[in-house]
Amino acid sequence: MNPKSAGVPRLYALTVTALEDKIVQRARVEVLNAIYETDVAGFSYGFRPGRSQHNALDALYVGLLTKKVNWVLDLDIRGFFDSLDHEWLVRMLEHGIADRRIIRLIKRWLKAGVLESGEWTSVETGSPQGSGISPILANVFLHYSFDAWIHQWRQWHARGQIVVIRYADDVIAGAQYESDARKLLAALKERLTKFGLALNEDKTRLIEFGRFAAQRRAQAGLRRPETFNFLGFTHYCGVTRSGRFMVKRKTQATRMARKLTELRAELRRRWHAKVPEQHAWLSQVLSGHYRYYGVIYNANALSQFYQLVKRMWFKALQRRSQKSRLNWKQFDRLQTVLPLPRPMIHQAWHGAAG
């Protein structure tokens, strides 16, 4: 089982696939990508060839800056991978796949079940995470249940502009008018119910956000608009040095806290590893963190992460030697020989919104 913390820790079933199944699933993924890639909506970014989380963040950034967005719907589908209805999924697959052999194989993978504590349990809903074919099946399900529907909805029912960005089951929708946002939210709840899905009411929010929202609130003497989280970043309204409106990002606080907790536990496991080995591992961790979170306006959060990791390593080295306790002066000398990589900005954001 895989713990996924978001406030309250929760366990998700993971599929451990046999090598033969992995090979067959990989081949089937290629086939499904070839079938569906031309039909998938432009605002869908998760688990697609040539698209990444940074592409989704890029598109969201551009959409919030260039479109008439005053309201943001932060949508959270409750337990999507656990709630995926097999019957609906098969019907969706049959819509695009004529080969019954492929359909039969997918049905068998969906019914594989879960093995926990030596006991096998069958499953009637959900796509077990960890399976090579699970992401494309999730995209197919959301393509029919969400993407195609919302594309038509914003064309026929919205009074103003609607911007949509989806990465797997994480969705952000921007609206020009509050009335559109509320109508969309109500219609979406009804739509998802049809497919056995539901929004997480505790995490789904409608907030005032964007260039004009920030201007109105400033003129009324109110605080700047609320923030929202997407793909590990907290998005907030800000201004450049010249006073121009800008959507800014910083590392999501809960993500950073979780990462530091994981690092602390891993450092305990590596307690007696040689210092150069610890340094090489921590350098990889920091470099990976900078590659993902190294965006403009996030320098403070990057620096904070660097300082906390550095302090964590100092304390670990200090505690493992009972004879002579390491002090900061000695640690600084060590840093001249084995320096931890300093924060770097890797991305500048450009692109187009869906």
N, C-alpha and C positions, 0 to 999 in steps of 0.2 A: 504494500500500500504506500501511497505517496502523500506526505503531509503538505498541504498548501495553506499557508497562513494568510488570512486577510481579516484580522481582528481575532476571530475564533478559529483555531486550527481545525482543519477538516481533512479527512482521508479520502483519497481517490483511488479507484482500482486501476492498477497498471497491468497491461498485457505483456507477458514474456513470450515472444513468438519463437517457434522453432526455426532453425536456419532455413529449412526447405520452404516454410511458409513465408519467411522474410524475402526470399528470392522471388517467389511467385507474386507476393504482394507488391514488390517493387516494380515488377513487370506490369501488373494491373494498374498501378498508380500512373505509369507512363501512358497507358491506354486511356485512362479516365481524364488525365490532363489534356491529351490531344482532343478528346471529345468535347470537354467543357470549357477549355481555356478561351475559346473564341466567344463564348456566350456569357462568361462571368462579367459582372458589372465592374466598371472602371474604378469604383470606390472601394472595391474589395482587395485587401492586401495580404491577408494571412495565408501562409502555406501555398503561395503561388510562385511558379518559376520566375526568377528575375525580380521578385518583389520582396521587400523586407520591412521590418518595423520602422526603420528610418524613413523609408518611402512613405509609409502611412503618416508618420509624424510631419514629414515635409508637406504632404498634401493638406493635412489639417491646418498647418501653419499658414499656408497660402490661402486656403479657403477663408479662414478667420480674418485675414488681412484684406483680401480683395473683394469678398462678397459682402452683401448687406446683412451681416449677422449681428443680431441684438440679443438672441437667446440661445442657450446651449442645452440640449438634452443629453445627459450622461446616462446611457442605457446599460443596464446589467441584466443579462438573461440568467435566471436562476438555474444553476446546475445543468448547463446546456449539454455537456458531454454525457451526463448521467441520464438525461431526460429524452434523448434523441429517440424518436419513435421508429421502430424497425419497419413496421408496415408502411408508414408514410415514406420512409427512405427508399424502400424497395420500389414503391410506385414511382417515385421520382427518378430512380435509376432506370427503370423500364421505359420511361419517357424518352431517354436518349440512347439506350443500349438495347440492341436487338438480339445480341448473342446470349442465349439462356445459360450457357456454361459460366459466363462471367457472373451473372446474377446468382446462380447457385453457389458459386465459390464465396461471394460476398455474404450471402445468407449464412453459410457455415461459419465464417469468421465472426459475424455478429453474434452467433449463438455459442461462441466458444466458452463463455462463462468465466467465472472467477475462482481461483484456487486460493483459499486462505486458511492457514493453520491445518493444512492437510485435507480440508474439506472443499469439494467442488460445488459451486452454486451456479445454476443456470441464470441467464439474464434475458429479459424480454424488452428492455429499453436500454439506450445508451450505446456509446461507441467507446470501448475501453482505451484509455490513454496509454501510449507506448507502442501501439500497433502502427506499422508503417503506412497502412491505408486509412487510418482513422482521420487524419487531417483533411484529405480530399473528400471523404464521405461527409464530414462536417460542412465543408464548403458547398457540396452539392445540396445538402439539406437546407442550408441558409440561403443558397441561391434561389431556390423555389419558394421557401417560406418567407423570406425577408427581402432580398435584394430586388428581385423582379417586381415584387409588390410595392416597395417604397419608391422605386423609380417611377412607376405609374401614378402612385399617390401624389407625389410632389408635382407631377405634370397636370393632373386633373383636379386636385383638391386644394392645393396651396395657393394662397393669395399672393405671397411673396417668395423670395428665394429660399431654397432649402439646400444645405450642404450636408453630405453624408460621408463618413469615413468608417469603414469596418475592418478590423483585424481579428480574424477568427470570430469569437463571440463577444468581443469588445467593440462597442459601437458608440460613436459620437455623432449627433445630428445638430447642425446649426440652423436657426430659423430667423427670418427677418422680423416676423411678427409673433408676439406672444400667443395670439389666438391660433395661429398655424401650429405652433409647438404643442399647445394643449390638445388640439384636434388630432394631431399626429400621435401623441402619446395614447389617447383613448382608442384610436383606431388600431394602433399597434398591439395593445393589450388584447383586443378582440381577435386580431389576426393570429397572434402567437397561440392563443387558447385553442384554435382550430387544429394546431399541430402538436398539441400536448406540451406546449412551452408556456412559461410565464416570466414576467419581469420580477426581479428582486426589488420589492417596494422600498426596502431600507437603503439600497444603494443607487436606485434610479432617481435622478434629480433633474429639475428644470431650474436653470439659473440665468440671471441677466448677465450677459457677457458680450464683449466686443467693443469696437471703436466708438459707436454712437452711445452704447450703454455706459461706457466710461465717461463720455462727455456729459451726458445727462446727469449722472450721479454726482459728478464734480460740480456742475452748475447748481445742483440742489444742496450742496454741502454734505453729501453722503460719502461714505467710504467707497473705495474702488470695488468693482464687482467681485463676487465670490470666485473661488478657484475650482478647477476640476482636475482629476487625474486621468491619464491615458498612457498606457504602455510604459509605466515606470516614471513618468514625469508629471509634476504638478504644473499646470498651465495657469498663468495669471496675466491680467492686463497691466501693462506698464508703458513707459515712454522712453524714447531715446534721449541722449543728451541735448539734442536740438528741440525736444518737446514733441516729437512725432510719436503717434500711437504705435505700440509694438506688443505683440503677444510674446511673453517671455516664459521660459521653462526653467525649472530647477528639479533636481533629483527628488522623487517622492520620498518623504521622510520615513514612511513605514518600510519602503523597499530598502533604504539605506540601513535602517535599524536591523532588519532581517538579515541583510548581507553581513553586517558586522557580527551578529550573533553566530552565523554560520562560520565565519572566519575564526572567531574565538574558539569555537569547538574544534575546528580542524587544526588550529595551532596547538591545542592541547594534545591532539593525536600525534603531531609532529614535534612534540616537546624536546625529544632527545636527538632529533635529526641534526646533522652538521649545519653550522651557521650558514655556509654558502648555499646549502640545499634549501634552507628556509628562505634565504634571500631570493633565490631563483624562483621559488614558488610564489612568494609575495609580489615579486616584480611582475609575474604573469597575471596575477589577480588584479593588480593596479592598472596594468596596461589594458587589460580587457575592460575594466570599469571605465577608463578614459575613452576607449574607442566607442563605447555605447553612450555614455553620459556626457562626453566632451562636446557640448554644444554651446553656442554663444549665450551669454548671460548666466551660465551655470558655473562660473569660475569659483564662486564662494563655496558651493556644495562640493565641488571636486577637491578644493583645498581642505575642507573639513574632513572629507573621507581620507585623504592622504595623511593628515595629521593624526587622525584616530587610529589608522592602521600602523603608522609609525610608533605611536605610543603603546599600542597593543604589543608590538614586537619587542619594544624596549622592556616592558613589564615581563614578558615571557622569558626573555634572556636573563633578566635580573633574578627571577624566582628560581630558575633551574640551577643556579650556582649558590650553594649555601656557604662556601668558604669565603668568596670575595664577591660582594654584591656590586653589580654593575651600576655606575652612575651616568648621568647625562653627558658629562664630558667625555667619558670613555666611549659611550654610544655614538657621540658625534664623530669621534675619530674613526669608529667602525664605519660610519656612513661615508667617510671620504674614500674608503676602500670598496665598500659594498653599498653604494647609494640606492635608495628606493626611487623608482621613476617618479618625477614630479608631474603634476596635473598638466594636461594638454587639451586644447580645443581641436577637435578633429573635423566637425561638420559645420558647414555654412548651409543655410536652408533655402532651397529654391525648388520650384516644381509647380504642379497643377493640381487642383482639387477636383474631386468627383462630384 
